Amino acid sequence: MYLAISHHKFKLSLLAGVAAAVAFAAGDVAAQDQPVKGGKLTVHINRDIGGFDHIKVPQGGMGRYQVLWAVHERLFELDAGGNPVPRLAVKASPSDNFKTWRVELRKGVKFSNGEELTSEAYTHHFARLLGSGLAGRFKAQLGSNLQKVTGPDKYTVEFQFAESNLAFIEAMATGGNYIWYLNAPGFAKKNENDPNYNRMSAGAGAYMVKEWVPGKGVTLVKNPNYWNPKEQHLDELFYRITTGPETAAAWNAFAAGDLDVMWSLNGSGLARARKEGDKYNIANGHRGQLHMSINFQTIHKPLEDNRVRLALAHAIDRKAIIKIVGRNAPTFADQSFPPGSKWFCDNIAYPEFNPEKAKKLLAEFGQPIPVLPIWTLNIPAMRKTAEIIQAMWKKVGVESELKVGGRGPTGVVFKIVKGETPTWANPRGSLVHPTVFNMDLHSQSKNNIWRIKSPKLDAAIAKVRAARTDAEIKAAHCAFEQAKTEVVPYMPIQYAPNAIMAQKHVGGVVPPHDPLLGYHRFWRKK
């Protein structure tokens, strides 16, 4: 049985979403020039895509996301407020217990090779992924332990989970969930055992691959069978691979006019573009995750005492960090979900910058504070953040030691998981849905990397898990956010910046709110 109330609510949201999709898909044309047909754009990605077969390339990556989206498309997308917009699907309905989701596909959609989009595309695709040695990885991407995918009829797909999954619509619509990008089933069956299958694609997206030169870039042209040709503005799109810092090769190519569009993920490129006045089209958004937070592992003395965690939090001027490290590009974070999201909560604030209050709490604790290691990755922005925090703690009488590690299996993440990092600065995310974000803060979670045991957090998490309607979920989520500010297992600093800088002849540029940038929806002005 499928929920009539939830189904009705979702239909209403889709009606609103269809209206929003007009502006969303066309690049908010009310505020810009009308789309122009034809021409070519050269856009920036920072590394090679690796390929199109998720078993060969079981990971995302900013560059790979951009190409996959243009070639394959998603079932739904999210608008700036986090509401679903129908794309290859038109409807999604949960069962009573939210363990099964029924998705109705859009009729008349064709892949670039002419095959019709039917439920077989998804049943074959997921059977292959879940039958591979990486099944656990793919199940985890959708949450709630995906069991199987079936096709009750030609245009209906059912996803069956071991546990309730209230975040499934968002999981379908989030750009970082690359496993939704799939090939036509006939094409896949014919070629997936070919050693070169990773280089092949036959998607249902607006564009198709003309050429992929590893290390150089990917050239896309229009998919002649695309279901919504009004969105196909460009004749050709070249994703040029330009590696290195934003202020080096990519910026130089952009400033010289060799790149029509580039991104800024740490703010340095954005700062340079802003110095040029109105020379460029700039759209500054975020990537739907907390780009930086400071974390406390409570198994280390004296961090088991909440007064010490609160004191360390009060000693940090987070807005100064954003100004110095991010060059004012990132958005200040005072909770998990950003302003504009339907999950954003009013009146939630982590401990404010107040050195005197920090000193008072440390005096109340009344014991010597040992030298605290601050771990972070060897990435300039993260290292600089940790150095600033180190200086701020010193001003309230707490000495710390900077510890820098790598990304590999023996790097910082490994040490965090093993419980060897009293404090650390790193990203947190991604922000898919309240019922999946930060549930690992529960005392019994095997993924509780903070090692915190808080009855307050456990009770708040239980209420989030018990909620069913959007209103119930938001109320429980906001209570959970408030509990986190009082217990402080971590403190958010900023949302991940995600700015687009484009030459003046590029239209359709809007602030991104997702890892995806929508390069293939831009157009070249006359």
N, C-alpha and C positions, 0 to 999 in steps of 0.2 A: 504494500500500500504506500502511496506517495502523499506527502503532506499537502493538503489542499490550501491551508493558510500560507505556508511558505511558498508554494507554487504561485498563489495569487500575488503575494508580495513581490516575488521575483518577476512576474509578468509586468507588474507596474514599474519596477525598476528598469526593465528592459525597454518599456515604452519611453521612459525618460532618457534611457541610454541611447535609443535610436536617434532622438532629437539631439542629444549631446554629440553623437557620433558624426553628425554633419560637420560641426565645427572641429571636432577632435581629429577626424580623418583628413580633413582638408587643410589642417594647419591654422584653424581660427582665422579664416579668410575675412571675417568681418572687420578685423583690425589690420589687415594687410591687403596687398594687391590681390586681385583675383588670379587663380592658377593659370599658368601659361603652359601650353603643350610644346613638347619637343626640346631638343638640346641635350647636353651632357654635363654632368657634374663629377668632379674628382673630390672625394672625401677621405678623411683620415681614419685609419684604424692603427692600433699600436703594435700588433703582432699578427702572425699568420693565423688563419682560422682552424688549421689542423685537419679539416675535412667535414664531411656531411654525415658519416656513420657514427652514431653515438656510442656504439660498442667499441669502435676504434678510438673515439675521442670522447670519453665519458666525463666531460667537463664543459663549463661555459667559457667565459672570457668576453670582455667588452666587444672586441672586434668580431668574434664569432657570432655573438648575439645579433649584431646589426645585419650581417649577411643572411643568417638563418631566417630572421623575421621577414626580410624582403622576398626570399625564395619560397618560404613554406607557409607563413601566416599562422595565427592562433585561433582557437575556438572562440575565445572572448578576449577583450582588452579591458583595461581599467581606465576610466577617465581621471581627471586630476583629483577628484574627490574620493577615488577608490570604488566607484560604482561600475558594475559590469556593462560593457558595450558589446553587443553580439557581432561576431565576425563569421567564421566558418560554421558556428552553431547559432541557433536562434533561441534556444530554451534549455534550461537545466533544472531538474527537479529532484529533491532528495526523498528517500524513503523515510518512514516514521522515525527510525533510529539513526538516520544519517549515515548508515553503513553502505548504502547503495545510492549512486547518483545516475539518473537517466538523462542523457544529453541528446537533444534533437538537432540533427545537422541541417544546414541550409541546403535546400534543393537547387539543383542546376549548377553547382560548383564543379569545375573541371581542373584537373592537374595540367601542368604545362605540356604533357604528352598526350592530352586528350581524354584520359580516363576520367570517369565521373567520381566525385567524392562520395563514398558510401561508408557504412559502418565497417566494411571489410578493411578499409585503410587502417582503422584504429585497432581492430581485433588482431590483424596480422602484425602490426607494428609492436603492440605491447606484448603479444605472445613471444615475439622474438626477443624483446628486451628482458622480459621476466624469465625467459628460458636460458638466458646467458649467465655466465659466471659473475656478472655484475648486477644481478637481480636485486640484491640488497640495496645497492646504491640508488637504483631507479625507484624502488619502492619508497625509500626515504624521501625522495624529492617531492612526492605527493602526500606524504604524511599518512598516518593511520594504517600503514602496512597494506598496500594494494595487493589484492589476492588474484583477481583476474578481470579481464575485459571481454564482454560479450556483445553480440549484435542481435537484439530481439527482432529487428526488421532492417530493411535496407538503409533507413535514415535515422536509426536510433542506436545509440551506444550506451551500454551500462558498465559502470565502474564499481566493482565490489571491493570493500575494504574490511579488514578484520576489526577495526574500531570505528566509532563515529567520527566523521570528517566534516566539520562545519566550515572548513576553510577551502573546500574543493573548488568553488568558483574562482576564488582569488588565486589558487594554485594553477588553474587552467589559464588565467589571464596574466600572470606575472611573467614578464619578459625573460627573467633569468631561468625559468623552467624550460630549458631547451628541449626536453624530451617530447614536447608537443609538436615539434617540427618533424614532419614525416614525409616519406615519398609515396607516390602512387603504388598501390599494392601489387598490381601486375608487373610494374617496373621493378619493384623491390624483389618479388619472387624470382624474377628472371635473372637479376644481377647480384643479389646479396652474397652469393658464394664466390663471386668474381673478386680476385685480389685487389682490383682497382675500384671496388664499390664505394670506398670512402671518398673517391673523387667524383662520384656521380650524384645527380639530383634530378628529381622530377616532382616539384612541389606545387602547391595550390596558391602560392603567393603572387604578388603583383609582378614580380620579375623572375627571370631565369638566368642561369649561368651561361655566359658566352665563352668565358675563359678564366681559368684560375692558374696563375703562375706563382707557385710557392715562393715566399720571400719577397714578392713584388706586389701582388694584389689580386683582386677578383673583379672581373668586369661583368655586369648584369645588363640584360636587355629586357624589353617588355615580354611578359607571358601573354601570348596571343589568345589564350583561353581564360583569362582572368575574369572572375565573376563581377567585378565592379570597375570597369575600364575608366570611369570618371576620375578614379584616384591615380591613374597612371599618367603622370605628367611628363616625366623624362623619357627620352629615347634610350639613353644609356647612362649607367652609373658605375664609376670606377672607385672601388675601395682600395686606396693606396696604403700599403703598409709602410709606416714611418716610425721607426723605433727610437727610443731614447727619451730624455726629459722633455716636458712640454715647452720649455724655453730654448730648446736646442733645434734639432732637425725639423720637427713638425712645425714649430713656430716660424722658423726661417722659411720653410716652404710656403706656409700660409701668408706670411708677410710679403713674399715675392710674388704671390698670386698663383703659385703652382697648385695650391690646395684651395678649393672653393669653400670647404667647410672643415673645421677641426673641433675637437672637444677639449675641455679642460676639466680634469678630474681631481686636481689638487689646488686649483686656484691660481697657479703661477701664470699659465697662459691667459687666463681671464684678466689678471691684473695688467698684463701687457696690453691686451686689447682695449681695456678701459682707458689706458693712458692716451690712446689714439682718438679720443673723443667719439664722434659719431661716424668714424670711418668704416666701422663694421656693424653688422647685425649681431647683437648679443642676446642670448636667452639663457638666464641662469636658473637652474632648478636643482633637483636632487635625485639620488639613485634609489630611494626607498629603503635606506638603511642608515643606522647610526655609524657614521664614519669613524668616530673616535670616542672612546670612553676610558675612564680610569676605574680599575677593578681591584677588589680586595678579597684575598683568600683567607677565610676565617679560621683555618686550622693553625695559622701562624700567630704566635704571640707578638704584640698585644692586640692583633686585629680581631680577636674573638670578642672584644669589648666594643659595643656599638658606639660608646662615647669617643673612642679613638677614631673609628671610621668616620663619624660625623665631624670630628675636628679636622681630619685630613681633607674632607670634602669642603668644609667652610674655608679652608686655607687656599683653595684654588679659584683663581679668577678666570673662568672659562671664556668669557667674552674677550679677555686680553689674548688668550691663546688663539682664538679665531682671527683676531685682528693681526697678530704677528705671524702665525704659521699659515693660516688660510688666506691672508691678505683680504679679509672681509668677504671672501667668496662663499664659504659655507653658511648654512642657516643654523643659528643657535638652537640647541636641543634642550628642552626642559622636561622631556618625557620621550616615550618610545616613538609614537607615530607623529608625523609633522603636522603643522597647521594646514588646514585645507582637507585633511583626511577625515572621513566620517568617524574614525576611531580617536580623533584628537579630543582630549579631555580639558575642560576649563579648570583653572585654579589648581593645577598640578605644578609644583616647583621643587626641584632638588635643593639641598642646602645652598643658600646664597653665599656669595663671597663676603666673608666676615672674619678677618684674622683675629680680632679681639675675642669673638665667640669661640674660635678654634683654641686659642690660648686658655680660655676659661675651662673648656671641656678637658683639655690635657691636664690642667691643674687639678681638676676634680678627679680625674683618673689617678693621679698621684704617684705614678710609677715611671721609672726611666723608660724611654722609648728607644729600642735598639735601632741601629742603622737599617733602614728598610731598602731592600733591592727594588728597583723599578725596572721591569723587563719590557722590552719592546722589540719590534722588528727593525732590521737595519735598512729602513726606508727614511729618507730625509725628513719628511713631514712628521712621521711618528717619533723619530729620534728627537727632533726639535721640541715636540710636545712634551715628551718625557723630561727633557732638560729644563723646560720652563716650570713644570710641576715640581721638579727637584728644587729649584730656586725658591719657589713659593713655600714649600714645606719648611725650608731652612729658616725662612723669616718668622715662623711660629715655633722654632726650636726643634724641628724634627730633621735629622740628618738622613740622607738617602744615598744610594749608590746606583748609578745607571748601568743596566745590564742589557746588552744588545745581542740578539741572536738571529739566526736565519729562518727560512721558511720550511726547510726540509724535515725529514722524519726525526731528527735529533734537535730541531730548532725550538723556537719559543712555544709554539702550539703544543708540542710534545711535553715540554716542561709544565705548561699550564695544566694539561690533562693529568699529569702525574702528581700535581699538587706541590710543585717546587717553586712557585712564583708568588710570594706574599702580596705584591702589587704588580700590575701591568697595565700598559696603555695599548689598546688595539681597537679595531672596528667591532661593531655588534650588528647583527642583522641576519637575514633580511626581514623587512617588516611586511610579511604576507597577510597575517590575520591574527587577531588577539588570542585565538584558541591554540595557536602553535608557537607564538613568540614568547620566550622566557618561561615556558612551562618547565624548563630544566632547573628553575630556581627552587623547585620542590625538594624538601629534605630527602625524599626517597628516590629522586631521579638519579640514574647512573651517569647522567651528563651534567650534574651539578658541579661545574668546575670551580665555583666559589666556595664549595664545601660548607655552605651556610645551612644552618638548621634553625629555621624560624617558624614557630607556630603561626605567626601573623601572615607570613607569605604562604604557608601551606593552606591556611583557611581561605585566603584570597584566590589562590589557584584553583581550589576545589569549586569555588563559586563560578569561576570562568568556565571550567569544564562542564558544569551542570547547566549553564545557560544554553538557550536554544534560539530565541528570536534575536534579531539585531539589537533591539532595545535592551534585552537582558544581558547580551554579550557586552555591550558598551558599558552598562552600569557596573557589571562585574569587573570589566577591564579597568575602568577608571578607579575603582576601589583598590585594585591590585597595583596600579601605578602609584597611588597614594601610599600604599604600604611599602613600596620599594623606596620611596623618598625618606621614610622613617627608619628603615633598616640599612639602607645604603650598601647593598652588595657590589654595586657599581654606580658610577655617576656619568650620565651622558654629557658629551661636550658639544658635538656638532653632528648634523646630518651630512651624509656624503654629498659633496658638491658634484654637480653635473652640468657644466655650462657648455653651450654651443656658440661658437664664433663663426660667422659666415660673411663672405664678401657681400657687398651691397646688391649684387645682381641675383642673390639667392632669395627666393620667397618661401613662405610656409614654415618659417622657423618659429617654434614655440618652446617655452621652458619644459624640459623633460621632467618626468616624475617617476622614472622607471630606468633600469639599466639601458633600455633601448632608446635610441635617439630619433628614429624616424627619418633617416637620411632619404629613404626611397619615397617619402611623401613630400619632399621639397620640390621646388621647380626653379627653373632658370628664367628670370625676368627678361622681357624683350629689351 
